[in-house]
Amino acid sequence: MVFVVCIVVIVKERERGLDATNIIAGMIAIVFNPIIPIYLHDKTWWIVIDLLTAIVFGFQTYRYYNESLNR
């Protein structure tokens, strides 16, 4: 699911021309891709990656919500 959401964010942000968000979403999509999984045998790293991903998604949600209120 994370992979799909990242692809949607990349497509949506590409229309707006924002590059930093595309790069971050692309990196998250690579880490969470279902085709060639990345195995980190240390659970601590996955916890950090999951928290950072949640922060990025929270920021994106907050930004989209504020933009929808301002329209």
C-alpha positions in Angstrom: 0.0 0.0 0.0 2.8 2.4 0.8 4.3 1.8 -2.7 1.0 2.6 -4.4 0.5 5.8 -2.3 4.0 6.9 -3.2 3.3 6.4 -6.9 0.1 8.5 -6.5 2.0 11.3 -4.8 4.7 11.3 -7.5 2.1 11.6 -10.2 0.1 14.3 -8.4 3.2 16.3 -7.5 4.6 15.9 -11.0 1.7 17.9 -12.4 2.6 20.7 -9.9 6.3 20.5 -10.7 7.6 20.0 -7.1 10.8 18.1 -7.3 11.7 17.5 -3.6 8.5 15.7 -2.8 9.0 13.5 -5.9 12.4 12.5 -4.8 11.3 11.7 -1.2 8.3 9.7 -2.5 10.5 7.9 -5.0 12.9 6.9 -2.3 10.1 5.6 -0.1 8.6 3.7 -3.1 12.0 2.0 -3.7 12.2 0.9 -0.1 8.7 -0.4 0.1 8.4 -1.8 -3.5 6.8 -5.3 -3.7 8.7 -6.4 -6.8 12.3 -6.4 -5.5 12.0 -6.3 -1.7 14.7 -4.8 0.4 15.7 -6.9 3.4 17.0 -5.2 6.5 17.7 -7.8 9.1 17.9 -5.3 11.9 14.4 -4.4 13.1 15.6 -1.1 14.5 16.2 0.3 11.0 12.7 -0.7 9.9 11.2 1.2 12.9 13.2 4.3 11.9 12.1 4.0 8.2 8.5 3.4 9.2 8.5 6.5 11.5 10.1 8.7 8.8 7.6 7.5 6.3 4.7 8.2 8.6 6.0 11.7 9.2 6.3 12.3 5.4 2.8 11.0 4.8 1.4 13.1 7.7 3.1 16.2 6.2 1.6 15.5 2.8 -1.8 14.9 4.2 -1.6 18.2 6.2 -0.5 20.0 3.1 -3.2 18.6 0.8 -5.8 19.3 3.5 -4.7 23.0 3.9 -4.7 23.4 0.1 -8.3 22.1 -0.2 -9.4 24.5 2.5 -7.9 27.5 0.7 -9.6 26.7 -2.6 
